[in-house]
């Protein structure tokens, strides 16, 4: 099987793996495509399997990444996703090799990626990266890990930013999100309806620049859900799961 690079020239006619064939997310996918094209001007690269499948990698220079990390002269992986029947066929390693070779050709010192301390939805499994030589260089509550593959021993270790912006301390649910993932945009209206049924205030903050993202109150800027000012989850969840979460949070008050 072959891989193709998605560029500004073929973006309109090619799929980007996310929300394939799901009408609910069509507008969100279009917004993601525009977000990608804007980032491509800054060095973002997107490769995917040349099939109608969710098998892709998306990466860019860490200085331009939309996350609050410090990793000068590293490449940052936004997303590496292999799903369904395509798992365990070597695709993730091959896609990662594209990233590594690109970083080497640009004279970079290594690669960084945010994973979970355990298997969690929408976060990479740290064990795969560990197997390929990545090391955990920093951890942050409640479950985030910054992993690095460094080939220049004299390069600085990447780290999470120490002075992140304080979250919106409004009562109820506050969500920070970007256009990077169609699922984040596509579920907001449904989550708002669930919050209204629970009579819980619901507020969103769309992150629209890398400066906002690099100083965001959440390490996973794609989607960060807070309740009464406390970080709860990065997970983009179904209305049913969100309903259960709200019930639990209200009972705990």
C-alpha positions as CSV (number, residue, x, y, z in Angstrom):
1,X,0.0,0.0,0.0
2,X,1.2,3.5,-0.8
3,X,0.9,6.8,1.0
4,X,0.2,10.2,-0.4
5,X,1.0,13.7,0.8
6,X,-2.0,16.0,1.2
7,X,-1.0,19.5,0.1
8,X,-2.8,22.8,-0.7
9,X,-3.0,21.6,-4.4
10,X,-4.9,18.4,-3.7
11,X,-6.7,19.2,-0.5
12,X,-10.1,19.9,-2.1
13,X,-10.3,16.5,-3.9
14,X,-8.7,14.3,-1.2
15,X,-10.1,13.2,2.1
16,X,-8.2,13.9,5.3
17,X,-9.3,10.7,7.2
18,X,-11.4,12.4,9.8
19,X,-15.2,11.8,10.0
20,X,-15.3,9.9,6.7
21,X,-18.8,9.9,5.2
22,X,-20.4,11.5,8.3
23,X,-22.7,14.2,7.2
24,X,-22.9,15.8,10.7
25,X,-19.3,16.7,10.5
26,X,-19.1,18.1,6.9
27,X,-18.7,21.7,8.0
28,X,-16.2,20.8,10.6
29,X,-14.1,18.8,8.1
30,X,-14.2,21.8,5.7
31,X,-13.0,24.0,8.6
32,X,-10.2,21.5,9.4
33,X,-9.1,21.5,5.8
34,X,-8.8,25.3,5.9
35,X,-6.9,25.1,9.2
36,X,-4.5,22.6,7.6
37,X,-3.9,24.8,4.6
38,X,-3.1,27.7,6.8
39,X,-0.7,25.6,8.8
40,X,1.0,24.3,5.6
41,X,2.3,27.8,5.0
42,X,4.1,27.4,8.3
43,X,5.6,24.0,7.6
44,X,2.8,21.5,8.5
45,X,3.0,18.1,6.6
46,X,0.2,15.6,6.2
47,X,0.6,12.1,4.9
48,X,-2.1,9.4,4.7
49,X,-2.6,6.0,3.3
50,X,-3.9,6.0,-0.3
51,X,-7.1,4.3,0.7
52,X,-10.4,5.4,2.2
53,X,-9.2,4.8,5.7
54,X,-8.2,6.5,8.9
55,X,-4.4,6.1,8.6
56,X,-2.4,9.3,8.7
57,X,0.2,11.5,10.3
58,X,0.2,15.2,10.8
59,X,3.2,17.1,12.0
60,X,4.9,20.5,12.0
61,X,7.9,22.4,13.7
62,X,7.3,22.5,17.4
63,X,7.9,26.2,17.6
64,X,4.7,26.6,15.5
65,X,2.7,23.8,17.2
66,X,-0.7,24.7,18.7
67,X,0.2,23.3,22.2
68,X,1.9,24.9,25.2
69,X,5.3,23.2,25.0
70,X,8.9,24.4,24.6
71,X,10.8,22.3,22.1
72,X,13.0,24.5,19.9
73,X,14.3,22.8,16.8
74,X,12.1,19.7,17.3
75,X,9.3,18.4,15.1
76,X,5.9,18.0,16.8
77,X,3.4,15.3,15.9
78,X,-0.1,16.7,16.0
79,X,-1.7,13.3,15.3
80,X,-0.7,9.8,14.3
81,X,-3.7,7.7,13.8
82,X,-4.1,4.1,12.5
83,X,-7.5,2.6,13.0
84,X,-9.6,-0.6,12.4
85,X,-8.2,-3.4,10.2
86,X,-5.1,-1.3,9.3
87,X,-3.7,-1.7,12.8
88,X,-0.7,-3.9,13.4
89,X,0.4,-3.7,9.8
90,X,3.4,-1.4,10.2
91,X,1.6,1.8,9.0
92,X,2.3,3.8,12.1
93,X,6.0,3.1,11.9
94,X,6.2,3.9,8.2
95,X,4.3,7.2,8.8
96,X,6.6,8.0,11.7
97,X,9.5,7.5,9.4
98,X,8.2,10.2,7.1
99,X,8.3,12.6,10.0
100,X,11.7,11.5,11.2
101,X,13.3,11.7,7.8
102,X,11.8,15.1,7.3
103,X,13.0,16.4,10.7
104,X,16.5,15.1,9.9
105,X,16.5,16.8,6.5
106,X,15.6,20.1,8.2
107,X,18.5,19.7,10.6
108,X,16.2,19.3,13.6
109,X,17.3,17.7,16.9
110,X,14.4,15.3,17.4
111,X,10.6,14.7,17.6
112,X,8.1,15.4,20.3
113,X,4.6,14.2,20.9
114,X,2.0,14.3,23.7
115,X,0.7,10.9,24.9
116,X,-1.4,9.5,27.7
117,X,0.0,7.7,30.8
118,X,-2.5,5.0,29.9
119,X,-4.7,4.1,27.0
120,X,-7.2,7.0,26.5
121,X,-9.4,8.1,23.6
122,X,-7.8,10.6,21.2
123,X,-4.3,10.3,22.8
124,X,-1.6,8.1,21.4
125,X,-0.6,5.0,23.3
126,X,2.8,5.7,24.9
127,X,3.9,2.1,24.6
128,X,4.2,2.4,20.8
129,X,6.4,5.4,21.0
130,X,8.4,3.9,23.8
131,X,9.0,0.8,21.6
132,X,10.5,3.0,18.9
133,X,12.9,4.8,21.3
134,X,10.9,7.7,22.5
135,X,11.4,8.6,26.2
136,X,9.0,10.4,28.6
137,X,10.7,13.8,29.4
138,X,7.8,15.3,31.4
139,X,4.5,14.4,32.9
140,X,1.5,16.7,33.8
141,X,-1.7,16.0,35.6
142,X,-4.0,14.4,35.3
143,X,-2.5,12.0,32.6
144,X,-0.4,13.8,30.0
145,X,3.1,12.8,29.0
146,X,5.5,14.6,26.8
147,X,7.6,12.1,24.9
148,X,10.8,12.8,22.9
149,X,13.0,11.0,20.4
150,X,16.2,13.0,20.4
151,X,19.2,12.2,18.1
152,X,21.3,15.3,19.1
153,X,22.6,14.6,22.7
154,X,23.5,18.3,23.1
155,X,19.9,19.5,22.4
156,X,17.7,20.9,25.1
157,X,15.1,18.6,26.5
158,X,11.5,19.6,25.5
159,X,9.1,20.6,28.3
160,X,5.6,21.7,29.0
161,X,5.3,25.4,29.5
162,X,5.4,26.3,33.1
163,X,3.3,29.4,33.0
164,X,0.1,28.5,31.2
165,X,-2.8,30.8,31.1
166,X,-5.3,30.4,33.9
167,X,-8.6,28.8,32.8
168,X,-11.9,30.6,32.6
169,X,-13.2,30.1,36.1
170,X,-16.9,30.5,35.1
171,X,-19.4,28.2,36.8
172,X,-20.4,25.1,34.9
173,X,-18.8,23.7,31.7
174,X,-16.1,25.6,29.8
175,X,-14.5,24.1,26.7
176,X,-11.4,25.3,24.9
177,X,-11.0,23.9,21.4
178,X,-9.4,24.4,18.0
179,X,-10.3,23.5,14.4
180,X,-7.6,20.8,14.3
181,X,-10.1,18.0,14.9
182,X,-13.6,18.0,13.3
183,X,-15.0,15.9,16.2
184,X,-14.3,18.8,18.5
185,X,-16.3,21.3,16.5
186,X,-19.0,18.8,15.4
187,X,-20.1,17.8,19.0
188,X,-20.4,21.3,20.6
189,X,-24.0,21.9,19.8
190,X,-25.0,18.5,21.1
191,X,-23.1,18.9,24.3
192,X,-24.6,22.3,24.9
193,X,-28.1,20.8,24.7
194,X,-27.2,18.2,27.3
195,X,-25.8,20.9,29.6
196,X,-29.0,22.8,29.2
197,X,-31.0,19.8,30.3
198,X,-28.9,19.6,33.4
199,X,-29.3,23.4,33.9
200,X,-25.5,23.7,33.8
201,X,-23.9,26.8,32.3
202,X,-22.0,26.1,29.1
203,X,-19.4,28.2,27.5
204,X,-16.8,27.7,24.7
205,X,-13.5,29.3,23.8
206,X,-12.3,28.7,20.2
207,X,-8.5,29.0,20.0
208,X,-7.8,30.7,16.7
209,X,-4.1,31.5,16.7
210,X,-0.9,29.6,17.7
211,X,-0.1,32.3,20.3
212,X,-3.4,31.6,22.0
213,X,-2.8,27.8,21.8
214,X,0.8,28.1,23.1
215,X,-0.5,29.9,26.2
216,X,-3.8,28.0,26.6
217,X,-4.9,26.6,30.0
218,X,-4.9,23.1,28.7
219,X,-2.1,21.0,27.3
220,X,-4.3,19.3,24.8
221,X,-5.7,22.4,22.9
222,X,-7.8,20.3,20.4
223,X,-10.4,19.9,23.2
224,X,-10.1,20.7,26.9
225,X,-13.2,20.5,29.1
226,X,-13.3,22.3,32.5
227,X,-16.0,22.2,35.2
228,X,-16.1,25.0,37.7
229,X,-12.6,26.0,36.7
230,X,-11.1,22.5,37.1
231,X,-9.8,20.5,34.1
232,X,-11.8,17.3,33.6
233,X,-11.0,15.7,30.3
234,X,-9.6,16.1,26.8
235,X,-12.0,13.5,25.4
236,X,-14.5,14.5,22.7
237,X,-17.4,12.4,23.9
238,X,-20.9,11.5,22.8
239,X,-23.9,13.2,24.2
240,X,-24.8,10.1,26.2
241,X,-21.3,9.9,27.8
242,X,-21.4,13.6,28.5
243,X,-24.8,13.2,30.2
244,X,-23.3,10.6,32.5
245,X,-20.3,12.8,33.2
246,X,-22.4,15.8,34.1
247,X,-24.5,13.6,36.4
248,X,-21.4,12.4,38.2
249,X,-19.9,15.9,38.5
250,X,-23.2,17.3,39.9
251,X,-23.5,14.5,42.5
252,X,-19.9,15.2,43.6
253,X,-20.7,18.8,44.5
